[in-house]
Amino acid sequence: MSEHFSERDLQQEVSELETRSATAARLFDIRRIIGGLFVLYGVIVTIAGVVASDADIDKAEGVNINLWTGLGMLILGLLFLLWLKLRPTAPPPPAVVPGDREE
């Protein structure tokens, strides 16, 4: 039950795997993960700041620290996502197969 693959079939399979790998690399870009987490936590902390009681604000010497921290986290998360949008991950260069020359 020996399977024989031609050189062309093998090259096609390798190029498909490289394409999938590049897509996975862009999907799991660290900027997307960090930006998403900062936005999520920023929304949660901002909501906590908006609904803070006077006693909570008095504990922080009159500063609504949850509101300001949440807004800062939102801005930072959005900057990470903007960076991802403006400078996406470049796809890896195509591999050159030694026997595959353009003439």
A tleap script that builds the chain and sets N, CA, C and O, in Angstrom:
source leaprc.protein.ff14SB
mol = sequence {
  NMET SER GLU HIE PHE SER GLU ARG ASP LEU
  GLN GLN GLU VAL SER GLU LEU GLU THR ARG
  SER ALA THR ALA ALA ARG LEU PHE ASP ILE
  ARG ARG ILE ILE GLY GLY LEU PHE VAL LEU
  TYR GLY VAL ILE VAL THR ILE ALA GLY VAL
  VAL ALA SER ASP ALA ASP ILE ASP LYS ALA
  GLU GLY VAL ASN ILE ASN LEU TRP THR GLY
  LEU GLY MET LEU ILE LEU GLY LEU LEU PHE
  LEU LEU TRP LEU LYS LEU ARG PRO THR ALA
  PRO PRO PRO PRO ALA VAL VAL PRO GLY ASP
  ARG GLU CGLU
}
set mol.1.N position { 0.824 -1.182 0.000 }
set mol.1.CA position { 0.000 0.000 0.000 }
set mol.1.C position { 0.870 1.248 0.000 }
set mol.1.O position { 0.591 2.213 0.711 }
set mol.2.N position { 1.885 1.221 -0.773 }
set mol.2.CA position { 2.821 2.333 -0.856 }
set mol.2.C position { 2.220 3.428 -1.738 }
set mol.2.O position { 1.791 3.179 -2.864 }
set mol.3.N position { 2.203 4.621 -1.206 }
set mol.3.CA position { 1.686 5.758 -1.980 }
set mol.3.C position { 2.855 6.509 -2.583 }
set mol.3.O position { 3.835 6.808 -1.900 }
set mol.4.N position { 2.747 6.807 -3.854 }
set mol.4.CA position { 3.801 7.540 -4.535 }
set mol.4.C position { 3.260 8.921 -4.879 }
set mol.4.O position { 2.248 9.072 -5.565 }
set mol.5.N position { 3.968 9.913 -4.379 }
set mol.5.CA position { 3.579 11.281 -4.664 }
set mol.5.C position { 4.559 11.863 -5.664 }
set mol.5.O position { 5.767 11.647 -5.571 }
set mol.6.N position { 4.033 12.588 -6.602 }
set mol.6.CA position { 4.924 13.269 -7.534 }
set mol.6.C position { 5.494 14.509 -6.848 }
set mol.6.O position { 4.983 14.955 -5.821 }
set mol.7.N position { 6.520 15.036 -7.410 }
set mol.7.CA position { 7.171 16.240 -6.859 }
set mol.7.C position { 6.179 17.404 -6.845 }
set mol.7.O position { 6.172 18.208 -5.914 }
set mol.8.N position { 5.364 17.486 -7.854 }
set mol.8.CA position { 4.379 18.564 -7.945 }
set mol.8.C position { 3.330 18.456 -6.837 }
set mol.8.O position { 2.963 19.463 -6.232 }
set mol.9.N position { 2.848 17.239 -6.568 }
set mol.9.CA position { 1.869 17.043 -5.492 }
set mol.9.C position { 2.456 17.431 -4.147 }
set mol.9.O position { 1.792 18.063 -3.324 }
set mol.10.N position { 3.690 17.053 -3.935 }
set mol.10.CA position { 4.361 17.370 -2.681 }
set mol.10.C position { 4.534 18.875 -2.518 }
set mol.10.O position { 4.307 19.408 -1.432 }
set mol.11.N position { 4.931 19.563 -3.579 }
set mol.11.CA position { 5.095 21.015 -3.529 }
set mol.11.C position { 3.760 21.704 -3.282 }
set mol.11.O position { 3.698 22.685 -2.540 }
set mol.12.N position { 2.699 21.206 -3.890 }
set mol.12.CA position { 1.379 21.793 -3.697 }
set mol.12.C position { 0.926 21.634 -2.253 }
set mol.12.O position { 0.363 22.564 -1.677 }
set mol.13.N position { 1.164 20.470 -1.664 }
set mol.13.CA position { 0.780 20.236 -0.270 }
set mol.13.C position { 1.582 21.128 0.679 }
set mol.13.O position { 1.043 21.653 1.653 }
set mol.14.N position { 2.865 21.293 0.387 }
set mol.14.CA position { 3.708 22.164 1.218 }
set mol.14.C position { 3.220 23.605 1.135 }
set mol.14.O position { 3.167 24.294 2.154 }
set mol.15.N position { 2.867 24.069 -0.048 }
set mol.15.CA position { 2.392 25.449 -0.184 }
set mol.15.C position { 1.050 25.652 0.521 }
set mol.15.O position { 0.798 26.724 1.071 }
set mol.16.N position { 0.193 24.638 0.510 }
set mol.16.CA position { -1.078 24.742 1.237 }
set mol.16.C position { -0.843 24.814 2.741 }
set mol.16.O position { -1.506 25.583 3.438 }
set mol.17.N position { 0.098 24.015 3.243 }
set mol.17.CA position { 0.425 24.055 4.670 }
set mol.17.C position { 1.043 25.393 5.065 }
set mol.17.O position { 0.764 25.902 6.151 }
set mol.18.N position { 1.867 25.966 4.210 }
set mol.18.CA position { 2.453 27.277 4.488 }
set mol.18.C position { 1.375 28.353 4.540 }
set mol.18.O position { 1.436 29.260 5.370 }
set mol.19.N position { 0.392 28.253 3.654 }
set mol.19.CA position { -0.706 29.212 3.655 }
set mol.19.C position { -1.515 29.109 4.943 }
set mol.19.O position { -1.869 30.126 5.539 }
set mol.20.N position { -1.805 27.888 5.370 }
set mol.20.CA position { -2.538 27.694 6.630 }
set mol.20.C position { -1.727 28.211 7.809 }
set mol.20.O position { -2.284 28.812 8.728 }
set mol.21.N position { -0.434 27.986 7.793 }
set mol.21.CA position { 0.437 28.436 8.876 }
set mol.21.C position { 0.459 29.961 8.950 }
set mol.21.O position { 0.415 30.526 10.043 }
set mol.22.N position { 0.527 30.627 7.810 }
set mol.22.CA position { 0.521 32.090 7.793 }
set mol.22.C position { -0.807 32.625 8.315 }
set mol.22.O position { -0.833 33.617 9.043 }
set mol.23.N position { -1.903 31.979 7.949 }
set mol.23.CA position { -3.218 32.398 8.434 }
set mol.23.C position { -3.306 32.218 9.942 }
set mol.23.O position { -3.831 33.093 10.631 }
set mol.24.N position { -2.815 31.124 10.463 }
set mol.24.CA position { -2.831 30.890 11.904 }
set mol.24.C position { -1.946 31.888 12.626 }
set mol.24.O position { -2.286 32.334 13.722 }
set mol.25.N position { -0.818 32.247 12.033 }
set mol.25.CA position { 0.071 33.229 12.662 }
set mol.25.C position { -0.608 34.586 12.752 }
set mol.25.O position { -0.477 35.275 13.764 }
set mol.26.N position { -1.327 34.978 11.716 }
set mol.26.CA position { -2.031 36.259 11.761 }
set mol.26.C position { -3.192 36.208 12.750 }
set mol.26.O position { -3.486 37.201 13.414 }
set mol.27.N position { -3.848 35.059 12.850 }
set mol.27.CA position { -4.979 34.921 13.754 }
set mol.27.C position { -4.543 35.025 15.209 }
set mol.27.O position { -5.238 35.637 16.021 }
set mol.28.N position { -3.405 34.437 15.545 }
set mol.28.CA position { -2.927 34.436 16.917 }
set mol.28.C position { -1.814 35.458 17.130 }
set mol.28.O position { -0.921 35.238 17.948 }
set mol.29.N position { -1.859 36.562 16.407 }
set mol.29.CA position { -0.895 37.641 16.597 }
set mol.29.C position { -1.040 38.168 18.026 }
set mol.29.O position { -2.157 38.393 18.491 }
set mol.30.N position { 0.060 38.363 18.710 }
set mol.30.CA position { 0.039 38.764 20.113 }
set mol.30.C position { -0.629 40.130 20.295 }
set mol.30.O position { -1.209 40.403 21.346 }
set mol.31.N position { -0.548 40.982 19.278 }
set mol.31.CA position { -1.204 42.292 19.385 }
set mol.31.C position { -2.710 42.152 19.475 }
set mol.31.O position { -3.367 42.919 20.179 }
set mol.32.N position { -3.260 41.182 18.771 }
set mol.32.CA position { -4.708 40.945 18.811 }
set mol.32.C position { -5.126 40.453 20.196 }
set mol.32.O position { -6.148 40.881 20.732 }
set mol.33.N position { -4.339 39.562 20.761 }
set mol.33.CA position { -4.672 39.010 22.073 }
set mol.33.C position { -4.552 40.076 23.151 }
set mol.33.O position { -5.461 40.236 23.965 }
set mol.34.N position { -3.443 40.808 23.167 }
set mol.34.CA position { -3.246 41.853 24.178 }
set mol.34.C position { -4.285 42.950 24.014 }
set mol.34.O position { -4.890 43.379 24.996 }
set mol.35.N position { -4.501 43.408 22.793 }
set mol.35.CA position { -5.487 44.462 22.558 }
set mol.35.C position { -6.884 44.042 22.960 }
set mol.35.O position { -7.618 44.815 23.576 }
set mol.36.N position { -7.254 42.823 22.615 }
set mol.36.CA position { -8.588 42.334 22.976 }
set mol.36.C position { -8.778 42.234 24.477 }
set mol.36.O position { -9.829 42.604 24.999 }
set mol.37.N position { -7.765 41.736 25.174 }
set mol.37.CA position { -7.873 41.631 26.630 }
set mol.37.C position { -7.937 43.002 27.294 }
set mol.37.O position { -8.722 43.203 28.220 }
set mol.38.N position { -7.123 43.944 26.831 }
set mol.38.CA position { -7.170 45.288 27.410 }
set mol.38.C position { -8.527 45.948 27.155 }
set mol.38.O position { -9.055 46.626 28.037 }
set mol.39.N position { -9.089 45.763 25.977 }
set mol.39.CA position { -10.407 46.337 25.699 }
set mol.39.C position { -11.460 45.687 26.601 }
set mol.39.O position { -12.289 46.384 27.186 }
set mol.40.N position { -11.431 44.381 26.713 }
set mol.40.CA position { -12.401 43.678 27.558 }
set mol.40.C position { -12.297 44.132 29.017 }
set mol.40.O position { -13.299 44.507 29.626 }
set mol.41.N position { -11.087 44.098 29.570 }
set mol.41.CA position { -10.919 44.509 30.962 }
set mol.41.C position { -11.179 46.006 31.130 }
set mol.41.O position { -11.674 46.437 32.172 }
set mol.42.N position { -10.852 46.792 30.120 }
set mol.42.CA position { -11.125 48.225 30.177 }
set mol.42.C position { -12.615 48.516 30.269 }
set mol.42.O position { -13.034 49.404 31.012 }
set mol.43.N position { -13.409 47.772 29.518 }
set mol.43.CA position { -14.871 47.948 29.581 }
set mol.43.C position { -15.377 47.587 30.979 }
set mol.43.O position { -16.199 48.301 31.552 }
set mol.44.N position { -14.883 46.481 31.518 }
set mol.44.CA position { -15.333 46.040 32.846 }
set mol.44.C position { -14.955 47.064 33.917 }
set mol.44.O position { -15.785 47.421 34.753 }
set mol.45.N position { -13.717 47.532 33.897 }
set mol.45.CA position { -13.266 48.487 34.920 }
set mol.45.C position { -13.942 49.838 34.731 }
set mol.45.O position { -14.246 50.509 35.718 }
set mol.46.N position { -14.186 50.255 33.500 }
set mol.46.CA position { -14.890 51.514 33.257 }
set mol.46.C position { -16.313 51.445 33.793 }
set mol.46.O position { -16.794 52.404 34.396 }
set mol.47.N position { -16.984 50.330 33.581 }
set mol.47.CA position { -18.344 50.172 34.126 }
set mol.47.C position { -18.300 50.231 35.649 }
set mol.47.O position { -19.165 50.838 36.280 }
set mol.48.N position { -17.277 49.591 36.238 }
set mol.48.CA position { -17.139 49.659 37.700 }
set mol.48.C position { -16.911 51.092 38.155 }
set mol.48.O position { -17.370 51.471 39.232 }
set mol.49.N position { -16.222 51.886 37.371 }
set mol.49.CA position { -16.000 53.287 37.716 }
set mol.49.C position { -17.240 54.135 37.553 }
set mol.49.O position { -17.467 55.058 38.335 }
set mol.50.N position { -18.045 53.838 36.552 }
set mol.50.CA position { -19.267 54.609 36.315 }
set mol.50.C position { -20.280 54.365 37.438 }
set mol.50.O position { -20.984 55.288 37.848 }
set mol.51.N position { -20.353 53.147 37.929 }
set mol.51.CA position { -21.341 52.827 38.969 }
set mol.51.C position { -20.748 52.899 40.383 }
set mol.51.O position { -21.352 52.406 41.336 }
set mol.52.N position { -19.569 53.512 40.515 }
set mol.52.CA position { -18.909 53.597 41.828 }
set mol.52.C position { -19.711 54.494 42.772 }
set mol.52.O position { -20.279 55.509 42.370 }
set mol.53.N position { -19.735 54.087 44.019 }
set mol.53.CA position { -20.444 54.885 45.030 }
set mol.53.C position { -19.524 55.987 45.558 }
set mol.53.O position { -18.319 55.987 45.311 }
set mol.54.N position { -20.120 56.913 46.284 }
set mol.54.CA position { -19.332 57.994 46.884 }
set mol.54.C position { -18.325 57.443 47.889 }
set mol.54.O position { -17.234 57.993 48.036 }
set mol.55.N position { -18.679 56.371 48.574 }
set mol.55.CA position { -17.756 55.767 49.543 }
set mol.55.C position { -16.518 55.206 48.825 }
set mol.55.O position { -15.400 55.326 49.328 }
set mol.56.N position { -16.721 54.599 47.658 }
set mol.56.CA position { -15.584 54.071 46.894 }
set mol.56.C position { -14.675 55.203 46.425 }
set mol.56.O position { -13.451 55.074 46.459 }
set mol.57.N position { -15.261 56.295 45.995 }
set mol.57.CA position { -14.467 57.438 45.527 }
set mol.57.C position { -13.737 58.086 46.696 }
set mol.57.O position { -12.601 58.532 46.540 }
set mol.58.N position { -14.370 58.144 47.858 }
set mol.58.CA position { -13.716 58.716 49.040 }
set mol.58.C position { -12.526 57.864 49.475 }
set mol.58.O position { -11.546 58.405 49.986 }
set mol.59.N position { -12.587 56.555 49.287 }
set mol.59.CA position { -11.460 55.682 49.626 }
set mol.59.C position { -10.224 56.034 48.798 }
set mol.59.O position { -9.096 55.878 49.264 }
set mol.60.N position { -10.436 56.499 47.592 }
set mol.60.CA position { -9.334 56.845 46.691 }
set mol.60.C position { -9.047 58.337 46.722 }
set mol.60.O position { -8.528 58.895 45.755 }
set mol.61.N position { -9.387 58.991 47.843 }
set mol.61.CA position { -9.131 60.412 48.050 }
set mol.61.C position { -9.767 61.287 46.975 }
set mol.61.O position { -9.161 62.252 46.511 }
set mol.62.N position { -10.983 60.947 46.585 }
set mol.62.CA position { -11.757 61.786 45.681 }
set mol.62.C position { -11.526 61.519 44.203 }
set mol.62.O position { -12.108 62.202 43.361 }
set mol.63.N position { -10.706 60.560 43.874 }
set mol.63.CA position { -10.437 60.255 42.466 }
set mol.63.C position { -11.177 58.973 42.107 }
set mol.63.O position { -11.071 57.970 42.813 }
set mol.64.N position { -11.915 59.008 41.022 }
set mol.64.CA position { -12.602 57.803 40.551 }
set mol.64.C position { -11.589 56.963 39.779 }
set mol.64.O position { -11.553 56.976 38.549 }
set mol.65.N position { -10.772 56.237 40.530 }
set mol.65.CA position { -9.634 55.511 39.950 }
set mol.65.C position { -10.080 54.424 38.980 }
set mol.65.O position { -9.390 54.170 37.993 }
set mol.66.N position { -11.206 53.781 39.231 }
set mol.66.CA position { -11.690 52.749 38.315 }
set mol.66.C position { -12.054 53.337 36.964 }
set mol.66.O position { -11.778 52.735 35.925 }
set mol.67.N position { -12.667 54.498 36.974 }
set mol.67.CA position { -13.043 55.140 35.715 }
set mol.67.C position { -11.809 55.500 34.897 }
set mol.67.O position { -11.741 55.206 33.703 }
set mol.68.N position { -10.838 56.134 35.539 }
set mol.68.CA position { -9.643 56.564 34.812 }
set mol.68.C position { -8.787 55.379 34.364 }
set mol.68.O position { -8.241 55.391 33.261 }
set mol.69.N position { -8.672 54.378 35.196 }
set mol.69.CA position { -7.910 53.191 34.816 }
set mol.69.C position { -8.605 52.453 33.674 }
set mol.69.O position { -7.949 52.005 32.733 }
set mol.70.N position { -9.925 52.325 33.753 }
set mol.70.CA position { -10.684 51.663 32.694 }
set mol.70.C position { -10.559 52.385 31.370 }
set mol.70.O position { -10.398 51.751 30.327 }
set mol.71.N position { -10.630 53.715 31.401 }
set mol.71.CA position { -10.480 54.473 30.156 }
set mol.71.C position { -9.066 54.326 29.592 }
set mol.71.O position { -8.882 54.223 28.379 }
set mol.72.N position { -8.075 54.315 30.475 }
set mol.72.CA position { -6.696 54.103 30.021 }
set mol.72.C position { -6.516 52.731 29.387 }
set mol.72.O position { -5.839 52.593 28.368 }
set mol.73.N position { -7.122 51.724 29.992 }
set mol.73.CA position { -7.032 50.375 29.434 }
set mol.73.C position { -7.748 50.288 28.089 }
set mol.73.O position { -7.268 49.628 27.167 }
set mol.74.N position { -8.884 50.949 27.979 }
set mol.74.CA position { -9.596 50.968 26.688 }
set mol.74.C position { -8.744 51.621 25.605 }
set mol.74.O position { -8.646 51.103 24.493 }
set mol.75.N position { -8.135 52.745 25.924 }
set mol.75.CA position { -7.302 53.448 24.937 }
set mol.75.C position { -6.117 52.580 24.528 }
set mol.75.O position { -5.806 52.470 23.342 }
set mol.76.N position { -5.453 51.963 25.511 }
set mol.76.CA position { -4.309 51.112 25.194 }
set mol.76.C position { -4.728 49.922 24.325 }
set mol.76.O position { -4.050 49.598 23.351 }
set mol.77.N position { -5.829 49.280 24.669 }
set mol.77.CA position { -6.315 48.149 23.875 }
set mol.77.C position { -6.667 48.555 22.461 }
set mol.77.O position { -6.356 47.840 21.508 }
set mol.78.N position { -7.319 49.709 22.319 }
set mol.78.CA position { -7.668 50.183 20.979 }
set mol.78.C position { -6.426 50.552 20.181 }
set mol.78.O position { -6.403 50.371 18.963 }
set mol.79.N position { -5.392 51.067 20.843 }
set mol.79.CA position { -4.138 51.362 20.141 }
set mol.79.C position { -3.475 50.078 19.631 }
set mol.79.O position { -2.951 50.050 18.518 }
set mol.80.N position { -3.498 49.028 20.437 }
set mol.80.CA position { -2.953 47.744 19.980 }
set mol.80.C position { -3.718 47.242 18.765 }
set mol.80.O position { -3.108 46.775 17.803 }
set mol.81.N position { -5.047 47.331 18.795 }
set mol.81.CA position { -5.850 46.853 17.668 }
set mol.81.C position { -5.656 47.734 16.437 }
set mol.81.O position { -5.664 47.238 15.310 }
set mol.82.N position { -5.481 49.042 16.648 }
set mol.82.CA position { -5.204 49.949 15.532 }
set mol.82.C position { -3.851 49.623 14.913 }
set mol.82.O position { -3.705 49.622 13.690 }
set mol.83.N position { -2.867 49.349 15.758 }
set mol.83.CA position { -1.542 48.955 15.281 }
set mol.83.C position { -1.636 47.689 14.434 }
set mol.83.O position { -0.995 47.585 13.388 }
set mol.84.N position { -2.425 46.743 14.884 }
set mol.84.CA position { -2.615 45.499 14.136 }
set mol.84.C position { -3.251 45.781 12.778 }
set mol.84.O position { -2.887 45.170 11.774 }
set mol.85.N position { -4.196 46.706 12.757 }
set mol.85.CA position { -4.900 47.031 11.507 }
set mol.85.C position { -3.982 47.773 10.532 }
set mol.85.O position { -4.002 47.514 9.329 }
set mol.86.N position { -3.173 48.702 11.067 }
set mol.86.CA position { -2.327 49.516 10.195 }
set mol.86.C position { -1.068 48.780 9.730 }
set mol.86.O position { -0.594 49.018 8.620 }
set mol.87.N position { -0.525 47.896 10.559 }
set mol.87.CA position { 0.693 47.165 10.215 }
set mol.87.C position { 0.473 45.670 10.405 }
set mol.87.O position { 0.996 45.092 11.358 }
set mol.88.N position { -0.291 45.029 9.515 }
set mol.88.CA position { -0.555 43.592 9.677 }
set mol.88.C position { 0.725 42.786 9.525 }
set mol.88.O position { 1.717 43.253 8.965 }
set mol.89.N position { 0.676 41.578 10.031 }
set mol.89.CA position { 1.812 40.671 9.931 }
set mol.89.C position { 2.051 40.318 8.468 }
set mol.89.O position { 1.136 39.917 7.748 }
set mol.90.N position { 3.289 40.474 8.052 }
set mol.90.CA position { 3.626 40.164 6.667 }
set mol.90.C position { 3.654 38.652 6.483 }
set mol.90.O position { 4.159 37.927 7.341 }
set mol.91.N position { 3.115 38.179 5.369 }
set mol.91.CA position { 3.182 36.731 5.123 }
set mol.91.C position { 4.638 36.324 4.893 }
set mol.91.O position { 5.433 37.116 4.387 }
set mol.92.N position { 4.980 35.108 5.258 }
set mol.92.CA position { 6.357 34.659 5.047 }
set mol.92.C position { 6.658 34.558 3.555 }
set mol.92.O position { 5.765 34.274 2.756 }
set mol.93.N position { 7.912 34.790 3.182 }
set mol.93.CA position { 8.243 34.693 1.752 }
set mol.93.C position { 8.090 33.259 1.276 }
set mol.93.O position { 8.305 32.319 2.041 }
set mol.94.N position { 7.720 33.091 0.021 }
set mol.94.CA position { 7.547 31.731 -0.488 }
set mol.94.C position { 8.885 30.993 -0.489 }
set mol.94.O position { 9.930 31.560 -0.807 }
set mol.95.N position { 8.820 29.739 -0.132 }
set mol.95.CA position { 10.032 28.926 -0.107 }
set mol.95.C position { 10.440 28.594 -1.540 }
set mol.95.O position { 9.604 28.275 -2.385 }
set mol.96.N position { 11.714 28.674 -1.785 }
set mol.96.CA position { 12.230 28.354 -3.112 }
set mol.96.C position { 12.696 26.911 -3.103 }
set mol.96.O position { 13.564 26.523 -2.321 }
set mol.97.N position { 12.106 26.132 -3.980 }
set mol.97.CA position { 12.479 24.727 -4.103 }
set mol.97.C position { 13.661 24.658 -5.060 }
set mol.97.O position { 13.600 25.257 -6.134 }
set mol.98.N position { 14.736 23.950 -4.713 }
set mol.98.CA position { 15.951 23.953 -5.552 }
set mol.98.C position { 15.697 23.568 -7.009 }
set mol.98.O position { 16.322 24.143 -7.899 }
set mol.99.N position { 14.824 22.640 -7.278 }
set mol.99.CA position { 14.601 22.193 -8.651 }
set mol.99.C position { 13.562 23.020 -9.390 }
set mol.99.O position { 13.248 22.716 -10.541 }
set mol.100.N position { 13.020 24.058 -8.759 }
set mol.100.CA position { 11.920 24.828 -9.344 }
set mol.100.C position { 12.424 26.216 -9.708 }
set mol.100.O position { 12.351 27.146 -8.904 }
set mol.101.N position { 12.942 26.349 -10.943 }
set mol.101.CA position { 13.454 27.638 -11.400 }
set mol.101.C position { 12.593 28.142 -12.549 }
set mol.101.O position { 12.122 27.379 -13.392 }
set mol.102.N position { 12.406 29.477 -12.548 }
set mol.102.CA position { 11.664 30.073 -13.664 }
set mol.102.C position { 12.653 30.421 -14.752 }
set mol.102.O position { 13.680 31.049 -14.496 }
set mol.103.N position { 12.344 30.017 -15.952 }
set mol.103.CA position { 13.258 30.306 -17.064 }
set mol.103.C position { 12.549 31.005 -18.171 }
set mol.103.O position { 13.161 31.326 -19.190 }
savepdb mol mol.pdb
quit
